[in-house]
Amino acid sequence: MRDLAPRLPSSPGFWRSPLRGTWFTSVLGLVLLAGITVLFVTGLLSYAAYNPGLSPVNDKTPDKGILGFYLFAWPTRPSWLYRLTQGVHVTLGLALIPVLLAKLWSVVPRLFSLPPARSLARALERISLLLLVGGVLFEFVTGVLNIQLEYLFPGSFYPLHFYGAWVFFAAFAAHVALKAPAALRTVRRVRAGAAEESDDGLRPPRPDAPTVSRRGALWTVGGGSLLLLATSAGRSFDGAARRTALLTPRGGPEPGHGPNGFQINKTAAYAGIDAAETREDTWRLVVVGPAGTIRLGRADLLRLPLHSAALPIACVEGWSTSDQWWRGVRLRDLATLAGFDDDPPDVLVESLQRHGAFRSGALRANQVADPHSLLALYVNGETLSPDHGYPARIIVPAAPGVLNTKWVARMTFGELG
């Protein structure tokens, strides 16, 4: 048994890397402390941007209870707000993957240490550690899969990621409260030239010969993060920058040429759009409100006052476009047609699409009232293409892409129920 003991993961002699120690783990932990805090905050902002308290069609986590305590009416200005917050959320999450993996590698001996609980405090720490490791792996894995395989979690990604984030962050906060003071103290000691504390359960009693220094290992981890950043961040831009986003679905060249040649998520074919329903002689927009039910063809809409707005499209997957030049009818003018002469109300927008999430979406009154919120008929001086929502689509400042409904068929202004 004595000969077997060093071969078991529960034995300190099993882990031989000389890189492990309080300083290496503390540096990685402090980087994750800052990065994961930003991820959590931007993730909550992304959830708020869907205005889940507005209507059941926007709420993918109806049983959230007190977890929705912070929700607020999502603003429309600045128009690039969601592009910024979600771009940071997804790009930073990808860039932190090497740091996370290195951190988990650095503390893996503690996961196997025996006995698992020497005291109540030790038991609580081990439970928080298991929740922390399980939670962070779950959040990062589901997040990456949602980016790369956008239809892997149809409708279920939102509750999985939302509830998983709260479980993980609760364990993360407990872990930070326990470990952050010691991590800061260790980094300060080493920077001041003092010896590294050794009573951490991480440093092996008989380490192997080093092949790289700890600083060299940190540079390697940082290089991996920079590589992921450089090969993913470009999808939040257009032109040459997007072609550098080699590791993301919306990287590479634009999907087309000309005014309609910018990025999309759902194509008309994927959404199940029947071309016969969108012909100019058959398509009608149904507008419902106190004035009754009004049916407008495309020619009727073109006779209304048309306005222009330069707005981006930003997706929950983290990709976005630069400003496109949209032209169409203001949503608040359609609210007036529906019978709301004063303050525009909320609106429920329904699409012709048959497949995919968010066939319908609700917009708040402040979004309807914004002068840049349009039922767009043109983009960049040309009629919308089928993939961009012909014959008409919603475009709203700072809204997630799925709320910029394409192939609009019906708009109901007023009480959403």
Secondary structure as the mmCIF struct_conf table of DSSP 4:
data_model
#
loop_
_struct_conf.conf_type_id
_struct_conf.id
_struct_conf.beg_label_comp_id
_struct_conf.beg_label_asym_id
_struct_conf.beg_label_seq_id
_struct_conf.end_label_comp_id
_struct_conf.end_label_asym_id
_struct_conf.end_label_seq_id
TURN_TY1_P TURN_TY1_P1 ARG A 2 LEU A 4
HELX_RH_3T_P HELX_RH_3T_P1 ALA A 5 ARG A 7
BEND BEND1 LEU A 8 LEU A 8
TURN_TY1_P TURN_TY1_P2 PRO A 9 SER A 10
BEND BEND2 SER A 11 SER A 11
HELX_RH_3T_P HELX_RH_3T_P2 PRO A 12 PHE A 14
TURN_TY1_P TURN_TY1_P3 PRO A 18 LEU A 19
BEND BEND3 GLY A 21 GLY A 21
HELX_RH_AL_P HELX_RH_AL_P1 THR A 22 ALA A 49
TURN_TY1_P TURN_TY1_P4 TYR A 50 TYR A 50
TURN_TY1_P TURN_TY1_P5 PRO A 52 LEU A 54
HELX_RH_3T_P HELX_RH_3T_P3 PRO A 56 ASN A 58
BEND BEND4 LYS A 60 LYS A 60
TURN_TY1_P TURN_TY1_P6 PRO A 62 ASP A 63
HELX_RH_3T_P HELX_RH_3T_P4 GLY A 65 GLY A 68
TURN_TY1_P TURN_TY1_P7 PHE A 69 TYR A 70
HELX_LH_PP_P HELX_LH_PP_P1 ALA A 73 PRO A 75
BEND BEND5 PRO A 78 PRO A 78
TURN_TY1_P TURN_TY1_P8 SER A 79 TRP A 80
HELX_RH_AL_P HELX_RH_AL_P2 LEU A 81 ALA A 95
TURN_TY1_P TURN_TY1_P9 LEU A 96 LEU A 96
HELX_RH_AL_P HELX_RH_AL_P3 ILE A 97 LEU A 111
TURN_TY1_P TURN_TY1_P10 PHE A 112 PHE A 112
BEND BEND6 LEU A 114 PRO A 116
BEND BEND7 ARG A 118 SER A 119
HELX_RH_AL_P HELX_RH_AL_P4 LEU A 120 GLN A 148
BEND BEND8 LEU A 149 LEU A 149
TURN_TY1_P TURN_TY1_P11 GLU A 150 TYR A 151
BEND BEND9 LEU A 152 PHE A 153
TURN_TY1_P TURN_TY1_P12 PRO A 154 SER A 156
HELX_RH_AL_P HELX_RH_AL_P5 PHE A 157 ARG A 191
TURN_TY1_P TURN_TY1_P13 ALA A 192 GLY A 193
HELX_LH_PP_P HELX_LH_PP_P2 ALA A 194 GLU A 197
TURN_TY1_P TURN_TY1_P14 ASP A 199 ASP A 200
BEND BEND10 GLY A 201 GLY A 201
BEND BEND11 ARG A 203 ARG A 203
BEND BEND12 PRO A 205 ARG A 206
HELX_LH_PP_P HELX_LH_PP_P3 PRO A 207 PRO A 210
BEND BEND13 THR A 211 VAL A 212
HELX_RH_AL_P HELX_RH_AL_P6 ARG A 214 ALA A 230
TURN_TY1_P TURN_TY1_P15 THR A 231 SER A 232
HELX_RH_3T_P HELX_RH_3T_P5 ALA A 233 SER A 236
BEND BEND14 PHE A 237 PHE A 237
HELX_RH_3T_P HELX_RH_3T_P6 GLY A 239 THR A 244
TURN_TY1_P TURN_TY1_P16 LEU A 246 LEU A 247
BEND BEND15 THR A 248 THR A 248
TURN_TY1_P TURN_TY1_P17 PRO A 249 ARG A 250
BEND BEND16 GLY A 252 PRO A 253
BEND BEND17 PRO A 255 GLY A 256
BEND BEND18 GLY A 258 GLY A 258
TURN_TY1_P TURN_TY1_P18 PRO A 259 ASN A 260
BEND BEND19 PHE A 262 PHE A 262
BEND BEND20 ASN A 265 LYS A 266
TURN_TY1_P TURN_TY1_P19 ALA A 268 GLY A 272
HELX_RH_3T_P HELX_RH_3T_P7 ALA A 275 THR A 278
BEND BEND21 ARG A 279 ARG A 279
TURN_TY1_P TURN_TY1_P20 GLU A 280 THR A 282
STRN STRN1 LEU A 285 GLY A 289
TURN_TY1_P TURN_TY1_P21 PRO A 290 ALA A 291
STRN STRN2 GLY A 292 LEU A 296
HELX_RH_AL_P HELX_RH_AL_P7 ARG A 298 LEU A 302
TURN_TY1_P TURN_TY1_P22 ARG A 303 ARG A 303
BEND BEND22 LEU A 304 LEU A 304
HELX_LH_PP_P HELX_LH_PP_P4 PRO A 305 LEU A 306
STRN STRN3 HIS A 307 LEU A 311
STRN STRN4 ALA A 314 ALA A 314
TURN_TY1_P TURN_TY1_P23 VAL A 316 GLU A 317
BEND BEND23 GLY A 318 GLY A 318
STRN STRN5 SER A 320 SER A 320
STRN STRN6 GLN A 324 ARG A 330
HELX_RH_AL_P HELX_RH_AL_P8 LEU A 331 LEU A 337
TURN_TY1_P TURN_TY1_P24 ALA A 338 GLY A 339
BEND BEND24 ASP A 342 ASP A 343
STRN STRN7 VAL A 347 SER A 351
BEND BEND25 LEU A 352 LEU A 352
BEND BEND26 HIS A 355 ALA A 357
BEND BEND27 ARG A 359 ARG A 359
STRN STRN8 SER A 360 LEU A 363
HELX_RH_AL_P HELX_RH_AL_P9 ALA A 365 ALA A 369
BEND BEND28 ASP A 370 ASP A 370
TURN_TY1_P TURN_TY1_P25 PRO A 371 HIS A 372
STRN STRN9 LEU A 374 VAL A 379
TURN_TY1_P TURN_TY1_P26 ASN A 380 GLY A 381
STRN STRN10 GLU A 382 THR A 383
HELX_LH_PP_P HELX_LH_PP_P5 LEU A 384 SER A 385
HELX_RH_3T_P HELX_RH_3T_P8 PRO A 386 HIS A 388
TURN_TY1_P TURN_TY1_P27 GLY A 389 PRO A 391
STRN STRN11 ARG A 393 ILE A 395
TURN_TY1_P TURN_TY1_P28 PRO A 397 ALA A 398
STRN STRN12 PRO A 400 PRO A 400
HELX_RH_3T_P HELX_RH_3T_P9 GLY A 401 LEU A 403
BEND BEND29 ASN A 404 ASN A 404
BEND BEND30 LYS A 406 TRP A 407
STRN STRN13 VAL A 408 PHE A 413
BEND BEND31 GLY A 414 GLY A 414
#
